[in-house]
Amino acid sequence: MKVALIALASLAAVFAAPTVPDLAELGAWGPWSTCDVNCGGGMMHRTIDCTDLSTGKIISPCKRTQANCNSFPCIDDPRYVFWQQWSPCDSECGGGLRSRTGTNQASEEMRQEINCQAQSCTPLDPHEECGVANVIFVLDSSQSVGELNWYVVKQFVIDVISKLTIGPDQTHVGLVIYATDVQAVIPLNRHMNAEDLKEQIWQLPYLAGATNTGEAIRAMRSMMAAGRRQDVKDIAFVLSDGKTNIVPDIVQTEAQQAKDEGITIFSIAVTQEIDEAEMIGIASEPADTYYSYVNNFEELQAIIDDIVAGACEVTNVLVCGGWSDWSECPVPCGGPAIQKSTKVCQLVDSTGKVLIEEIVREKTQECGAEACPTQAPAEPAEPAEPAEPVRPVKPVLPVIDCSTCDFGPYGRVQYLADPLNCNCFYQCQRLTEIDGSFTYIPHHQCCAPSLFWRQSWLTCVTDMFKVTENCIVQLPADVNTPEPATTPERICALGIVPGKPGFFLNGGIEQTCGTNMVFDFDLCTCIPGTDSDLICDSDVLLYYPFDEDLDDHSCTRATSTQTSEASVVLTSDVDRGTVAKFNGASSLHVGYIYNYFADRYVKQWSMAVWVKRTGNTAGLGGVINNGDCVEAPSFDIHVGGGDVTSCSVDTDSVSAMVAIQDVAITANVWEHVAMVYDGKDITMYRNASSVAHLAVQGNIENRQCPMNIGAQHAGSDYFEGLMDDIYIYERALSLDEITKLSKL
């Protein structure tokens, strides 16, 4: 076992001239110069002073940086179009169009349209409108946006503020636009009239330069500080379509300072060209509440109501009690009549102050609609015999016969659908008794909320792919009394084990998180516990040196459990010292990875391992993956027939596999295999050389499955051979880092 520390390199874009070794920057960069052209693409620059460390003299300036600007066509450009004014939107809400016409240089008629006013026509409840807030929009106006999309962005902002109440004592709105330079175009206290504000927004110029998100957030902080009001919530919307290429190293620092100052930040990412990690880092937490992504600018109209609702939740909250019983129907029959139910609410602002003490909400329903009986008076009836009491009928539970499953030669885990609930299934376990007979145990489990079990695929699927002919769809209960909570409760498919913080329940089966790990029900996963004596590299998510035991030695400290009686053991190897031996009939099961990718937006992942395949090379052998109850694991490295090796990652956009072509791993020889997914590509390395590559994007899909080491699924497709030094990172490793790992 060899151990080495990997120095992490932080890449940053360099815009200045090479730094003179004896010079130190003095103060901040100066302002940007005016663009040297009015159109057609020009340059602007800025400078900074330095101190000569050897002499103490000030050199002004000592560095100069430049970037593009005004990258739109001039009037003599063949691409230039003589546009008329935009028409007003043809709808006030619910979705409309506005258009403009023009003539190009060839005298051809041109027309452009954009969507507008897509906000809901349903008025906000008078008691649930957004409370008082300071709202600043930070808008990317760089060259990658394009002139037409810049109008789409401005219309999006106009439509959002159409749902807000603008006024001196109401919501104030400001705007910062940016490209290479940053312009604080509309201060918070300038416009108290919504129509004047919308008109100025529509007239904002298109900058068409580079992308300077960090300094734009800094300008937003300054604007917010100048217009801050006591007991008023500060909210910012940061919208961008690309990667920051002007001082990118300050983006996260500026965003964190803004959040530390009490500013709630919603980040909106547009197109696949964005740096999603950057945009998620800008947003307040949790990301699934404050980060939004759309594929193109046209889709911005589809999220207007969601953005408004998010802003409203930051400000005012309506806290209500339960609904009362329905009032007595005014008529027993011959209606319909109306009966009512009420509840009492309070309007509470973001500081907890009660704004309105008593708000009575009312709902109605029809009653007494059935026809009244019309019949002749009847003879007095004889007293009826007392009726037999109705006894409850015991529900008939389905008979689940796990013995009908094909468990294969190694007793692999199998699954059966739950006929009474399309959301659930049974995990069938087979135990071997002393006399050679089998005992079968069905473990009842359910998919995550809103998912359905599909038996033919052996996995949980969305509504689009559900098959419900042989099961009962359990609809959510009609609950009339919502809980008075300010945020929706997150439902965790896993359960806690009372008195055992290091354990959790998955479908009723008790699982361990591992040494120094505890189960967090709110996060629905295992997290490191408090161990002040723990010495580890926090950059590594999981690390298996296989030197002293079979457990993880990262800061996570995840425990590995055996999946069958044929144990994985430590053994001595002449080349690598102490390693893990897999005999082709067992594997390691790491519960820490259960639900790991749920709501995490993981877009980078790296794995590296030393492997030595010693057994039969005809079949499939899993190395590292989280495949169990599904066909496609979130991540995977495995060996296949003929000693080839493959890796894959399953994302929310596509399931992609990279396989080594014409390059085989050698039997009975140590090989270093690594996989890197960086959000754009998945690359496979063999002995620090790239051997396969495929373009793929998206966030890694979640699976309610553990991680397997030495099997493709728990109980099947075992690996036979040796492994050593497994490293797993939640980021993309560089080639230099892969090379260093291959030399350990």
C-alpha positions in Angstrom: 0.0 0.0 0.0 1.5 3.3 -1.0 0.1 6.6 0.2 0.5 10.0 -1.3 -1.2 13.4 -1.0 -2.7 14.8 -4.1 -2.3 18.6 -4.5 -5.5 20.0 -6.1 -5.0 22.4 -8.9 -7.4 25.3 -9.2 -7.8 26.5 -12.7 -8.5 30.2 -13.3 -8.8 32.2 -16.5 -5.9 34.7 -16.9 -6.8 38.0 -18.5 -3.8 40.1 -17.4 -0.2 40.3 -18.8 2.3 38.0 -17.2 3.0 39.0 -13.6 6.5 40.4 -12.9 7.9 38.4 -10.0 8.8 41.4 -7.9 5.6 43.3 -8.3 2.5 43.1 -6.0 -0.9 44.4 -7.1 -1.9 47.6 -5.3 -5.6 48.2 -4.7 -8.4 47.1 -7.1 -8.6 47.1 -10.9 -9.6 50.4 -12.3 -12.8 51.1 -14.3 -13.2 49.7 -17.8 -12.5 52.1 -20.7 -15.2 53.0 -23.2 -15.5 50.4 -26.0 -13.2 51.4 -28.9 -16.0 50.9 -31.4 -19.8 51.4 -31.3 -20.6 48.2 -33.1 -19.0 45.3 -35.0 -17.0 44.0 -32.0 -14.4 46.0 -30.2 -12.2 45.9 -27.1 -12.3 47.7 -23.8 -9.5 47.6 -21.2 -8.7 48.4 -17.6 -5.5 48.6 -15.5 -4.2 48.1 -12.0 -1.2 49.7 -10.1 1.5 47.7 -8.5 4.2 48.1 -5.9 7.8 47.1 -6.8 8.7 44.9 -3.8 12.4 45.5 -4.3 12.3 49.3 -4.4 9.0 50.2 -2.8 8.1 52.3 -5.8 4.6 52.4 -7.2 4.2 51.5 -10.9 1.1 53.0 -12.5 -0.2 51.1 -14.3 1.7 47.8 -14.1 -0.9 45.4 -15.7 -3.5 45.8 -18.4 -6.4 43.4 -19.2 -8.9 43.7 -22.1 -12.1 42.0 -23.3 -14.5 42.2 -26.2 -17.5 44.6 -26.3 -20.3 45.8 -28.6 -20.3 42.5 -30.6 -23.4 43.3 -32.7 -23.4 44.1 -36.4 -23.0 47.7 -37.7 -25.4 49.3 -40.2 -23.1 48.5 -43.1 -22.9 44.8 -42.1 -24.8 42.4 -44.5 -26.3 40.9 -41.4 -27.8 44.2 -40.2 -31.6 44.5 -40.1 -33.5 47.8 -40.0 -36.1 46.9 -37.3 -39.3 48.7 -36.5 -40.5 49.1 -33.0 -41.9 46.1 -31.1 -45.6 45.8 -30.9 -47.3 45.7 -27.4 -48.1 42.3 -26.0 -51.5 41.1 -27.3 -52.4 39.7 -23.9 -52.3 41.0 -20.4 -51.8 37.5 -18.9 -51.9 33.8 -19.7 -49.5 34.0 -22.6 -49.4 36.3 -25.7 -47.1 37.5 -28.4 -45.3 40.7 -29.3 -43.6 41.1 -32.7 -41.6 43.5 -34.9 -40.8 43.6 -38.6 -37.8 44.8 -40.5 -35.9 44.9 -43.7 -32.4 43.4 -44.3 -29.7 44.7 -46.6 -31.2 42.7 -49.5 -34.6 44.5 -49.0 -36.2 41.3 -47.7 -39.0 41.5 -45.2 -38.0 40.1 -41.7 -40.2 39.3 -38.7 -39.4 38.4 -35.1 -41.8 37.2 -32.4 -41.3 36.6 -28.7 -43.7 35.2 -26.0 -45.0 37.6 -23.4 -47.2 37.9 -20.3 -47.2 34.2 -19.6 -47.9 34.7 -15.9 -51.1 33.2 -14.6 -54.3 35.2 -15.1 -55.6 34.0 -11.7 -55.1 36.9 -9.3 -53.2 36.2 -6.1 -55.2 35.8 -3.0 -55.4 39.3 -1.4 -54.0 37.8 1.8 -51.3 35.7 0.0 -49.7 38.3 -2.2 -46.0 38.8 -1.9 -45.0 40.8 1.1 -42.8 43.9 1.0 -39.4 43.1 -0.4 -36.3 44.7 -2.1 -35.9 42.8 -5.4 -32.8 43.2 -7.6 -32.5 41.4 -11.0 -28.9 40.7 -12.1 -29.0 40.0 -15.9 -26.4 38.6 -18.2 -26.2 40.7 -21.3 -23.1 39.1 -22.8 -22.4 38.3 -26.5 -23.6 34.7 -26.0 -27.1 35.8 -25.1 -27.9 37.4 -28.5 -30.0 40.5 -29.3 -33.3 38.7 -29.7 -32.8 36.7 -26.5 -32.0 39.9 -24.7 -35.5 41.1 -25.4 -36.8 37.7 -24.1 -34.9 38.2 -20.9 -36.3 41.7 -20.4 -39.8 40.5 -21.1 -39.3 37.8 -18.5 -38.4 40.4 -15.9 -41.4 42.6 -16.9 -43.8 39.6 -16.6 -42.4 38.7 -13.1 -42.8 42.2 -11.7 -46.3 42.3 -13.2 -47.3 40.0 -10.3 -45.6 42.2 -7.6 -47.0 45.2 -5.9 -44.7 48.1 -6.6 -44.8 51.3 -4.5 -43.0 53.5 -1.9 -44.2 51.3 1.0 -44.4 48.1 -1.1 -41.8 46.2 -3.1 -38.9 48.1 -4.6 -37.2 46.8 -7.8 -33.6 47.4 -9.0 -31.6 46.1 -12.0 -28.0 45.3 -12.7 -26.9 44.3 -16.2 -23.5 43.0 -17.1 -21.2 41.7 -19.8 -17.6 42.8 -19.7 -18.5 45.9 -17.7 -21.2 46.0 -15.1 -24.0 48.7 -15.1 -26.3 49.4 -12.1 -29.0 50.7 -14.4 -32.0 51.0 -12.1 -31.5 51.7 -8.4 -33.9 50.3 -5.9 -35.6 53.6 -5.0 -35.9 55.1 -8.6 -39.3 53.8 -9.8 -42.4 53.6 -7.6 -44.7 53.2 -10.6 -44.8 49.7 -12.1 -45.5 51.0 -15.7 -42.6 53.4 -15.7 -40.3 50.6 -14.4 -41.4 48.2 -17.1 -40.8 50.8 -19.8 -37.3 51.5 -18.7 -36.5 47.8 -18.5 -37.7 47.3 -22.1 -35.3 50.1 -23.2 -32.2 48.6 -21.5 -29.3 48.4 -24.0 -27.7 45.1 -25.2 -24.0 45.1 -24.1 -22.7 42.1 -26.1 -19.4 41.5 -24.3 -17.7 39.0 -22.1 -19.3 37.5 -18.8 -18.4 39.2 -15.5 -20.8 37.6 -13.1 -18.7 38.1 -9.9 -18.5 41.9 -10.2 -22.2 42.0 -11.2 -23.1 40.3 -7.8 -20.8 42.8 -6.1 -22.7 45.7 -7.7 -26.0 44.1 -6.6 -24.7 44.0 -3.0 -23.8 47.7 -3.2 -27.2 48.6 -4.6 -29.0 46.5 -2.0 -27.0 48.1 0.8 -27.9 51.6 -0.5 -31.6 50.8 -0.6 -32.0 48.4 2.3 -35.1 48.9 4.6 -35.7 47.7 8.1 -37.7 44.5 8.4 -37.9 44.2 4.6 -36.6 41.0 2.9 -33.8 41.3 0.4 -34.1 39.1 -2.7 -31.9 38.9 -5.8 -32.4 37.0 -9.1 -29.2 36.2 -11.0 -29.7 35.1 -14.6 -26.9 33.8 -16.9 -26.5 31.7 -20.0 -22.7 31.0 -19.9 -19.6 30.7 -17.9 -17.9 33.6 -16.1 -14.7 34.6 -18.0 -13.9 37.8 -16.2 -12.3 37.3 -12.7 -14.2 34.0 -12.3 -12.4 33.3 -8.9 -14.5 36.0 -7.1 -18.0 34.7 -8.1 -18.6 32.3 -5.2 -17.0 34.7 -2.7 -19.3 37.6 -3.8 -22.3 35.3 -3.7 -21.5 34.0 -0.2 -21.0 37.5 1.1 -24.4 38.5 -0.3 -26.0 35.5 1.4 -24.2 36.4 4.6 -25.7 39.9 4.4 -29.2 38.3 4.4 -29.9 38.4 0.7 -31.8 35.4 -0.6 -30.5 34.6 -4.1 -32.4 32.8 -6.8 -30.1 31.7 -9.7 -31.6 31.0 -13.1 -29.4 29.1 -15.6 -30.3 29.2 -19.3 -29.0 26.7 -22.0 -26.5 23.9 -21.6 -23.5 26.2 -21.9 -23.8 27.4 -18.3 -21.5 26.3 -15.5 -24.1 24.6 -13.4 -21.8 24.2 -10.4 -21.2 28.0 -10.5 -24.9 28.8 -10.7 -25.8 26.3 -7.9 -23.1 27.8 -5.8 -24.6 31.3 -6.3 -28.1 30.2 -5.2 -29.2 30.1 -1.6 -29.7 26.7 -0.1 -31.4 24.3 -0.7 -30.6 24.3 -4.4 -33.9 22.6 -5.4 -35.7 25.7 -4.1 -33.5 28.5 -5.2 -31.8 27.2 -8.4 -33.7 26.9 -11.7 -32.5 25.6 -15.1 -34.2 26.0 -18.5 -32.9 24.6 -21.9 -33.4 27.8 -23.8 -34.6 31.4 -23.3 -38.1 30.7 -24.6 -38.6 28.4 -21.6 -38.2 31.3 -19.2 -41.9 32.2 -19.7 -42.8 28.7 -18.3 -41.3 29.4 -14.9 -42.7 32.9 -14.2 -45.3 31.7 -11.7 -42.7 29.4 -10.0 -40.3 32.4 -9.6 -43.1 34.6 -8.2 -44.2 31.9 -5.8 -40.7 31.4 -4.6 -40.3 35.1 -3.9 -43.6 35.2 -2.1 -42.6 32.3 0.1 -39.5 34.3 1.1 -41.6 37.2 2.3 -45.1 36.4 3.7 -46.5 33.2 4.9 -50.2 32.4 5.5 -50.4 30.2 8.6 -53.8 28.5 9.0 -55.6 26.2 11.4 -57.7 23.2 10.3 -61.0 23.3 8.3 -64.1 23.2 10.5 -66.8 20.5 10.0 -69.3 21.2 7.2 -72.3 23.2 8.3 -75.6 21.5 8.4 -77.3 21.4 5.0 -80.2 23.8 4.9 -82.4 21.2 3.2 -82.5 17.4 3.5 -83.5 16.9 -0.2 -84.9 18.8 -3.2 -81.8 21.1 -3.4 -79.1 21.7 -4.2 -78.2 23.9 -1.3 -74.9 25.1 0.0 -73.0 24.1 3.1 -69.8 25.8 4.3 -66.5 25.1 6.1 -64.1 27.7 7.5 -60.6 28.0 8.8 -58.9 30.9 10.6 -55.4 32.1 9.4 -52.7 34.6 10.3 -50.5 36.5 7.8 -46.9 36.4 9.1 -44.0 38.2 7.4 -40.4 37.0 7.0 -39.4 38.3 10.5 -42.2 36.3 12.2 -44.3 39.4 12.8 -48.1 38.9 12.5 -49.3 41.3 9.9 -53.0 40.3 10.0 -54.3 38.6 13.1 -57.5 36.9 11.9 -58.2 36.0 8.3 -61.3 33.7 7.8 -61.1 31.4 4.8 -64.2 29.7 3.5 -65.0 26.9 1.1 -68.4 25.6 0.0 -70.0 22.5 -1.5 -73.4 21.5 -2.7 -75.7 19.4 -0.6 -79.3 18.1 -0.5 -79.4 17.7 -4.2 -81.2 14.3 -4.2 -84.9 14.3 -5.0 -87.3 14.1 -2.1 -89.5 10.9 -2.0 -93.1 11.2 -3.2 -95.2 8.3 -1.9 -98.6 7.7 -0.2 -98.8 7.5 3.5 -97.8 4.0 4.6 -99.5 1.8 7.1 -97.7 1.8 10.4 -94.9 -0.7 10.2 -94.2 -3.5 12.6 -91.2 -2.8 14.8 -88.1 -4.1 13.0 -85.9 -6.8 14.5 -82.7 -5.3 15.8 -80.0 -5.7 13.1 -76.9 -7.8 13.5 -73.9 -5.6 14.2 -71.7 -5.1 11.1 -68.4 -6.8 11.7 -65.4 -5.4 9.9 -64.1 -7.5 7.1 -60.5 -8.4 7.4 -58.6 -7.4 4.3 -57.3 -10.2 2.2 -53.6 -9.8 1.9 -51.8 -11.1 -1.2 -49.9 -14.3 -1.1 -46.3 -13.5 -2.0 -44.5 -16.7 -2.9 -40.8 -15.9 -3.2 -40.1 -19.6 -4.0 -41.3 -19.0 -7.5 -38.4 -16.7 -8.2 -35.3 -17.8 -10.1 -32.5 -17.2 -7.6 -29.7 -18.5 -9.8 -26.7 -20.5 -8.6 -25.6 -17.9 -6.0 -29.0 -17.1 -4.5 -29.2 -13.6 -5.9 -31.9 -11.3 -4.6 -35.1 -11.2 -6.6 -38.2 -9.0 -6.7 -42.0 -9.3 -7.0 -44.6 -6.6 -7.5 -47.1 -5.7 -4.8 -50.6 -6.4 -6.3 -52.2 -4.1 -3.7 -50.0 -1.0 -4.3 -48.4 -0.1 -7.7 -45.9 2.0 -5.8 -44.4 -0.9 -3.8 -42.7 -4.2 -4.3 -41.3 -7.2 -2.4 -37.5 -8.0 -2.2 -37.3 -11.8 -2.0 -34.4 -13.2 0.1 -33.5 -16.9 0.1 -31.8 -18.4 3.2 -30.1 -21.9 3.2 -30.9 -24.1 6.2 -28.6 -26.6 7.7 -30.4 -29.5 6.0 -30.0 -27.8 2.6 -33.6 -26.6 2.3 -34.5 -23.0 1.7 -36.4 -20.4 3.6 -37.9 -17.5 1.7 -38.4 -14.1 3.2 -40.3 -11.3 1.4 -39.2 -7.8 2.4 -41.8 -5.1 1.6 -40.4 -1.9 0.1 -41.8 1.1 -1.7 -40.5 3.4 -4.3 -39.9 7.1 -3.6 -43.1 9.3 -3.6 -44.6 9.8 -7.2 -42.7 6.7 -8.5 -44.2 3.3 -9.5 -42.7 -0.2 -9.5 -42.4 -1.8 -12.9 -41.8 -5.5 -12.6 -40.6 -6.1 -16.2 -37.8 -3.6 -15.6 -37.2 -4.4 -12.0 -37.0 -0.7 -11.1 -39.0 2.3 -9.9 -40.2 4.5 -12.8 -42.0 7.8 -13.4 -45.7 8.1 -14.3 -44.8 8.1 -18.0 -43.5 4.5 -17.8 -45.8 3.0 -15.2 -47.7 -0.3 -15.9 -50.7 -0.7 -13.6 -52.8 -3.5 -15.0 -51.9 -6.0 -12.3 -51.8 -3.7 -9.2 -53.9 -1.0 -7.5 -52.9 2.6 -7.8 -52.9 4.1 -4.3 -54.0 7.7 -4.7 -52.9 10.3 -2.1 -55.4 10.8 0.6 -57.7 13.9 0.2 -56.5 15.9 3.1 -58.5 19.1 3.8 -56.4 20.3 6.6 -52.9 21.4 5.5 -50.2 21.6 8.0 -49.3 25.3 8.9 -45.8 25.0 7.6 -43.7 27.6 5.8 -41.9 25.0 3.7 -43.1 21.7 2.2 -42.0 18.6 4.1 -39.5 16.4 2.4 -40.5 12.8 2.3 -37.7 10.3 2.9 -38.1 6.7 1.7 -35.8 5.5 4.4 -36.6 5.2 8.1 -34.7 5.8 11.4 -33.9 3.0 13.9 -34.7 4.3 17.4 -31.7 4.4 19.7 -29.3 3.5 16.9 -28.2 6.7 15.1 -25.7 4.9 13.0 -28.5 2.7 11.4 -31.4 3.2 9.0 -34.3 1.2 7.7 -34.7 0.5 4.0 -38.0 -1.3 3.3 -38.0 -2.6 6.9 -34.4 -4.0 6.6 -32.0 -2.5 9.1 -28.8 -1.2 7.4 -25.7 0.3 9.0 -24.2 3.6 7.9 -20.7 2.7 9.0 -18.2 3.6 11.7 -18.4 7.3 12.7 -21.5 7.8 10.4 -25.0 8.7 11.5 -28.3 8.7 9.6 -29.8 12.1 8.9 -33.6 11.8 8.2 -33.9 15.3 6.9 -31.1 14.8 4.3 -32.3 11.1 3.8 -28.7 9.8 3.8 -25.8 9.0 6.1 -23.5 11.8 7.1 -20.2 11.9 9.0 -20.6 12.0 12.8 -18.6 14.0 15.2 -15.1 12.5 15.7 -12.5 15.2 16.6 -9.7 12.6 16.3 -10.5 11.7 12.7 -7.6 12.3 10.3 -8.6 12.1 6.7 -8.6 13.9 3.3 -11.9 15.8 3.1 -11.6 16.0 -0.7 -12.1 12.2 -1.1 -15.7 11.0 -0.8 -14.8 7.3 -0.3 -11.4 5.7 0.0 -10.7 1.9 0.4 -7.0 1.2 0.9 -7.7 -2.4 1.9 -4.7 -2.2 4.2 -6.2 -3.0 7.6 -9.9 -3.8 6.9 -12.5 -3.7 4.2 -14.0 -0.3 5.3 -13.8 3.2 3.9 -10.9 5.4 5.3 -12.1 8.8 4.0 -13.7 11.3 6.3 -17.0 9.6 5.4 -15.9 6.4 7.2 -18.6 4.2 5.4 -18.7 0.6 6.5 -18.7 -2.3 4.0 -20.8 -5.4 4.7 -20.5 -8.9 3.1 -23.3 -10.0 0.7 -22.9 -13.7 1.1 -21.2 -16.4 3.2 -18.2 -16.6 0.7 -16.4 -13.7 2.3 -14.2 -11.0 0.7 -10.9 -11.2 2.6 -7.6 -9.3 2.9 -4.6 -11.1 1.4 -1.0 -10.4 0.7 0.2 -9.6 -2.8 3.9 -9.5 -3.9 3.4 -6.3 -5.9 1.0 -4.2 -3.8 1.1 -5.6 -0.3 -2.2 -6.1 1.5 -5.1 -6.1 -0.9 -8.8 -7.3 -1.1 -9.5 -10.7 -2.6 -12.8 -11.4 -4.3 -13.5 -15.1 -5.0 -16.3 -14.7 -7.5 -19.1 -15.5 -5.1 -19.3 -12.5 -2.8 -19.0 -8.7 -2.8 -19.0 -5.7 -0.5 -22.2 -3.7 0.1 -21.8 0.0 1.0 -25.1 1.4 2.4 -23.8 5.0 2.4 -24.7 5.4 -1.3 -28.4 4.8 -0.7 -30.3 7.8 -2.2 -26.9 9.7 -2.4 -27.8 11.6 -5.5 -31.3 12.6 -4.4 -31.7 16.4 -4.8 -27.9 16.9 -5.0 -27.5 17.9 -8.6 -24.2 16.0 -8.9 -22.6 16.8 -12.3 -19.0 15.6 -11.6 -17.9 12.1 -10.5 -14.5 10.3 -10.5 -13.5 6.7 -9.6 -10.1 5.0 -9.6 -9.1 1.5 -8.7 -6.3 -1.0 -9.0 -7.7 -4.4 -10.3 -6.1 -7.8 -11.1 -8.5 -10.2 -12.7 -7.5 -13.8 -11.8 -10.6 -15.9 -12.5 -12.8 -16.9 -15.4 -12.9 -14.1 -18.0 -16.0 -15.4 -19.9 -18.7 -13.5 -18.0 -19.4 -10.1 -16.5 -17.8 -9.0 -13.2 -18.8 -5.8 -11.4 -16.0 -3.7 -10.0 -17.7 -0.5 -8.6 -21.3 0.5 -9.1 -24.6 1.1 -7.3 -26.7 -1.4 -9.3 -29.1 -3.5 -7.2 -32.8 -3.1 -8.0 -32.4 -1.3 -11.4 -31.0 -2.0 -14.8 -28.8 1.1 -15.1 -26.7 2.1 -12.1 -25.9 5.7 -11.4 -22.2 4.9 -12.0 -20.3 1.8 -13.0 -17.0 0.2 -13.7 -17.1 -3.5 -14.6 -15.1 -6.1 -16.5 -16.7 -8.1 -19.3 -16.1 -11.2 -21.4 -12.7 -11.3 -23.0 -11.1 -9.1 -20.3 -12.5 -5.9 -21.6 -13.4 -3.2 -19.2 -16.3 -0.7 -19.3 -17.6 2.2 -17.4 -20.8 4.2 -17.4 -22.8 7.1 -15.8 -26.6 7.4 -15.9 -27.8 11.1 -16.0 -31.1 12.8 -16.2 -30.5 13.5 -19.9 -29.1 10.1 -21.2 -27.7 6.8 -20.0 -24.2 6.6 -21.6 -21.6 3.9 -21.5 -18.0 4.1 -22.5 -16.3 0.8 -23.3 -12.6 0.1 -24.1 -12.4 -0.8 -27.7 -9.5 -3.1 -28.9 -7.7 -2.5 -25.6 -8.1 -5.4 -23.1 -7.0 -5.6 -19.5 -4.5 -8.4 -19.0 -5.4 -11.3 -16.9 -3.3 -11.9 -13.7 -1.7 -8.4 -14.2 -2.4 -5.3 -12.1 -4.2 -2.6 -14.1 -5.2 0.9 -12.9 -8.7 1.8 -14.2 -10.3 5.2 -13.7 -13.5 6.9 -14.9 -14.0 10.7 -14.9 -17.4 12.5 -15.6 -17.1 16.3 -15.8 -20.7 17.2 -16.7 -19.8 17.3 -20.4 -17.9 14.1 -21.1 -17.2 10.7 -19.6 -13.6 9.5 -20.0 -12.1 6.1 -19.1 -8.4 5.7 -18.3 -6.2 2.6 -18.3 -2.9 3.0 -16.5 -3.2 6.8 -16.7 -3.9 6.8 -20.5 -7.2 7.8 -21.9 -8.7 4.8 -23.8 -12.3 5.8 -24.3 -14.4 9.0 -24.4 -18.0 10.0 -25.0 -19.9 13.3 -24.8 -22.7 13.2 -22.2 -24.3 15.7 -19.9 -26.8 16.1 -17.1 -27.0 15.5 -13.4 -26.3 11.9 -12.2 -29.6 10.0 -11.6 -30.5 8.9 -8.1 -30.9 5.2 -7.2 -32.3 3.8 -4.0 -29.5 1.3 -4.1 -26.2 0.7 -2.2 -22.8 0.7 -3.8 -21.4 -2.7 -4.8 -17.7 -3.5 -4.8 -17.0 -6.7 -6.6 -20.5 -7.4 -8.1 -22.6 -5.8 -10.8 -25.8 -6.3 -8.7 -26.1 -7.5 -5.1 -25.9 -11.2 -5.5 -24.9 -11.6 -9.1 -22.1 -11.0 -11.7 -19.3 -11.3 -9.1 -15.8 -10.2 -9.8 -13.0 -12.7 -9.3 -9.6 -11.3 -8.5 -7.9 -8.6 -6.4 -8.5 -4.9 -5.8 -6.6 -2.2 -4.1 -6.8 1.6 -3.5 -10.3 2.6 -4.5 -10.8 6.4 -4.7 -14.1 8.1 -5.3 -14.5 11.8 -5.7 -17.5 14.1 -6.2 -15.6 16.1 -8.7 -13.7 15.6 -12.0 -10.1 14.6 -11.5 -7.5 16.0 -13.9 -5.1 13.8 -15.9 -2.3 14.7 -13.5 -4.3 13.5 -10.6 -5.2 10.3 -12.4 -1.5 9.8 -13.1 -0.6 10.3 -9.4 -3.2 7.8 -8.3 -1.8 5.3 -10.8 1.6 5.6 -9.2 0.4 4.9 -5.6 
